[in-house]
Amino acid sequence: MAVPAGRLRDERVVQVGVLRRALRRPELGSVVGAIAVFAFFALEAPAFATHDGVANFLDPSSTLGLMAVPVALLMIGGEFDLSSGVVTGAAGTVTALLAVNAGWNVWPAMLVSLIFSVCVGLFNGLVVIKTRLPSFIVTLGTFYILQGADLYVTKLATNQVLISGVETTKGFDSASAVLASTIGGFEISIFYWIVATILFTLVLMRTRFGNWIFAVGGSAPAARNVGVPVIATKVSLFIIVSSMACLVGNMVTLRFHSATVTSGVGLEFQYIVAAVIGGNLLTGGYGSAIGASVGALIFGMVNQGIVLSRWDSNLFLLFLGAMLLLATLINAYIRQKAEAISK
């Protein structure tokens, strides 16, 4: 029996409710968590919600967020980069060595550090693609290679692991104004973080490259079969991560007027945890840049909130582990609900 035309329904134009749209967003759990964390510490330590308090927790959140966002994109693409933390320190060290020890202007020194970082990302991406080894193993190897090389070269050139005196070099004032100044009491890195989050969100949600990222993370063979340039997409993601690491490394070097070879070591796990807290799956193919930023924001709020509440600083690690487990459970629950509602 024919169905009356008025009763036909095209699924493509079905109205989607607010609840269904919210549950489809990967960052929902992290946003709720961020609101809860802010409210808790605002009550626990009133100074937390003041101008200075907000500036203090946004500061560490910004540098963490600048890395968590590209790391999230790489995770959505189905890969990991455990060398991202050490690249931040290595990039800053390259800039400091050239500027302080070789007498270069800071700007060309930073350009060389960017080229160096791009090469690291290119190396990681090509090795992962060509060898088909897990990116976890490849980038862990790059981590140790860079850490060892950084220590050796720096000690060989300066006989120490700290390079100071960057503020006396040519071009420092202009570079510092662009990358390490403050605006209205807030570090300029916060504004870079906001711009990066918006930019990467638009790339992920509004461009063909963003579609490719989701496709290769969901299933690389299937993506390849429909014409997605899997190799170029994954290599580009590794390069984006290492390039952002260069930006963060130079920000830190200019801000503290020095570079140390241990800077950034260990932070790669925080980048990944922030991305996971933000709703990005470890299995790839699902997540958001906004969620990673919110995850970084939670990190900053917990870090500063513990200090203002005068708690033991070691509790930060306890909070970190608890947030990771809780976020993973919440994200899994929300996704199951979203899939159930979609059926």
N, C-alpha and C positions, 0 to 999 in steps of 0.2 A: 504494500500500500504506500502510495506517495505521501511524503511528509509535507504538510503545508509550508509554503515559503516563509511565513512569519515565524515558524518554529525552528527554522534552520539557524545554526549558530556557528560562526566562523571562530575557531579558537584563537586566531591571530588578533581578533578585535574584542575579545572578552575583557570586561572590566576587571582589573586586579585590585583587590582590597588593600587597605593600608597595612594590615597585619601580614598579609602574604608578601607584599613588597618589602616590609621590614625584615621578615624572616629570610628573605633571599639575599640580604646584604651580609657579607662575610664579617664586617666590622661591628655588627650589632652587639655581640657579647662584650667586646672591648670598650665600646662606648658606654654601655651600662656600668662596666667595671670602673671606668675612668671617673664617672659621675660619683660612684660610691666611694672611691678612694679620696677624691677631692672633698666630699662632704665629711668623711671620717676625720681627715687630718685638719680640716678647717675647724671642726669642733674640738679636736684634741689639742691643737696649737693655733690659737687665733691669728698669730703672726703669719701663718701659712697662706691665708687668703688676702694678705695685704699686697700692695704694689711690689714691694721688695721681695716678699715671699713668692709671688707668682714669677717674678723675674729670675729668682734663684732656681726654681724647679724647671722653668722653661730652658734655662741655659744648658744643663746636661741633656735634657730631652732633645734639644735641637741637633747637636752633633750626633747623638745616637740615632735620631730620626732621619738625618741626612743619609745615613748608611742603611738603616732598617728598610727604607722604602725601595732602593734598588735591589737589596738582598731579597725583599719580598717578591719583586718581579722575577728575579732569577729562580726563586722557589716555585713560583707559579709556572715557570717554564720547565720545572722538573729537575733543577740542579741546585747544588750548594757551593758556597765558596768559603772555605775555612782559612783562606789567606787574606781575606778582606781587612782584618784587624791589623796584621803586620804590615800590609801595604800602606796604611795610613802613617805608621811610624817611619817606614822606609822612604815614602815620598817627602815627608818633612825633613828627614835626614839628608836626602839628596839636595833639597833646596838650601839647607843650612850649610852643608859642606861647600857647595859652589859659591854661596854668598859670602860666608865668613872666611873659609880657608883659601878659596880660589879668587876672591875679590870680585865676583860677578855682581851685577845688578840683580836684585831680588826677582824682578819680573822674568828675565830669561832663565833664571835658575828654576823658577816655578814651571816654566814651559818645559824644561828638560825633565823635571819630576813628573809632569803630566805624560810626556812621551814614554818615560820609564814605566809609569803605571799602566798606560794603554798596552804596552808590550807584555806586561805581566798578565793582563786580562786576555789578550790575544793568545798567549802561550797556554793559559789554563783552558780556554775554550777549544783550541785546536787539539790539544792533547786528549781532552775528554772525548771529543768527536772522533778523532782518528784511532785512538786505542780502544774506545768503548769501555774504558775503565770507569768505575763510579767517580763522580766529581768529588765525593767526600775524600777518596784516597788521593786523587790527583792534586787537589788544592791543599790537602794536609802536607803532601810532599813539598809543594811550593811554599807553604808556611815555614817549614824548617829550612829550606834553601835560602829564603829571603832573610830569615832571622839570623842564620849563621853568616851570610854574606854581609849583612848590615853591621853586625858586631865586628867582623874581621876588618872590613874596609874603614869603618869609623875609628877603631882603635889604631889601625895602621897609620891613618892620616892625622889623628889628634892625640893618640895615646890615652884616650878616655872614651866613655860611652855617651857623654853629654857634650853637645856643641852649643855654646852660649855666645852672646854678642851679636845676635841677628839684628838687634835694634840699631846697631852702628853701621849697617851696610847700606849701600846705595839702593834707592828705590823702596826702602823699608816704609817710610812714612805714607807714601801713596798706596802701597800694597796693604798696609795695616788699615788704612782708612776704608778700603774696599772690602777686606775680608775679616778684620778683627776689631772693628770699632763698636761703639754703642749708640743706640738711638732711643732717646727718652728713657734711659736706664735699662734698656733691654739690649742684649748682645745682638749684633747684626746677623749672627748665624741663625737666630730664630726666624728672621725674615727669609733667609735663604731656604730654610727648612719648609716654611709655608709655601713658598714658590715651587720648590721641588715636589712637594706633595701634590699640589694642584696640577703641575705639569705632567707628572708621571700618571696621575689619575686620568687625565685627558688622553694621554697616550694609550693607556691600558683599555679605556672604555670607548674611545671615539676614533681610533685609528686602525688601519689594517695590521700594523705591526702588533698592536695590542691583541687583536684576534689571533695572530700567529703565536703569541706567547701562551695564550690559553690552550691553543691547539696542540703545540708541541709538548706542553706539560701534561695534557690529558692523555695523549697517545702519539708519540713521535712517528711510528710507522703509518698510522692512519692519517696524520697531518701531511706526511710526505706523499701519500697516495693521492691527496687532493690538491697537490701543488704548492704546499707551504714550504718555503726555503728553511728547512730545519737547521741546517748547519749555520747559515748566516744569522738566524734568529738567536740561537744559543750562544754563538761566539759574541754577538753584539751585546747580549745580556752580561756576559763576563766582563766585557770591556767597559760597560756602563758602571758596573760595581767598582772596578778598579779605578775608574776616572773619578767617581764620587769619593773614593778613599783618598785620592790625591787632594781633592778639594778640602776635605776634613783635616787631613794631615797638615796642609799648609795653613789652614785657619789656626790650628793648635800651635804651630811653630811661631806664627806671627804674634799670636796673643801672648804667649809666654816667653817670647824673645829667645827661644832655645829649642833644640830638638834632642831627643834621647832615643836610642835604638830600641828601648823597651816600650815606647809609646804605642798604644793600640794593641799590644799583645794580649790575647785573651778576650778582647771585646767582640771578636767574631761570633762567639756564642751568644752574647747579649743581643747582637743584631738579629740572629736567627730567632731567639726567644721572643724579642719584641714583635717580629713578624708573625710568629705563631700565636702570641697573645692577641694580635690583631685579626685573627681569623684565617691566616694563610696555612693551608694544609702542607704537611711534610711530603705528601705523595704527589704534589703538583697539580696543576690544572684548575686551582680554585684559590681565590684570595683577593686582596685589594691593597692599594697603596695607602689609602686613608687608614685602614686598619693597622698597618705597620706603624704609621705615625702615632696613632692613638696608643699603641703598645709602647712606643718610646716615651710618650707623655706619661703613661702610668709609671714607667721606670723612674722618670725624673721626679714625679710627685712622691713616690714611696721613698726615694733616696733623701730628698729634702725634708719630707714629713717626719722621718725617723730622727733626723738631726734636730729639728725644731721641737719635737716631742721629748727630746733628751733621752731617747732609748739607746740601748747598746747598738752600735753600728753593725755588729755582726748579724743583727736581725734582718738586715737587708737581704742576705743570702737566703734566709728562711722565707721571707716574703717572695723572693724571686722564684724559688722552687714551687711554693704554693700557688703563685700566680700562673706558672707554666702548666701545672697539672690541672688547675681549675679551669683555665682558659681552654685547654684542649678538650676537657669534658663538656664545657658549655658549647663550644663550637660544634662538636660532634652532635650534641643534642639539638641545637638550632638547625643544623643541616638536615637531620632526620625529620624534624618537624616541617621544614620547608619542602622537603621532597614529598612528605605525606600530604600536605596541603595542595601541592601541585598536581597530585593524581586525581 
